[in-house]
């Protein structure tokens, strides 16, 4: 059991180190939201948002930050756009 746990821990550490060195774990690097650097931590980011308010198109700018990897925050935003119960999770999802 000790050897199995040791091997699993070594594998997980190796995967984390490889991702950290790569900076990206996207299946399709061309679709990476940060051009191959989506695993970067502690970012401040800006999104230009175009939405409809009644009959008027409104352009706005959203500023956000992340303490962990940007990709995790990106995925949280995307799920808040799709899932009704998460639509108030951020100011960006409220705009979208």
Beta strands, then each sheet from edge to edge (+ up, - down):
strand 1: 41-53
strand 2: 56-69
sheet 1: 1+ 2-
end
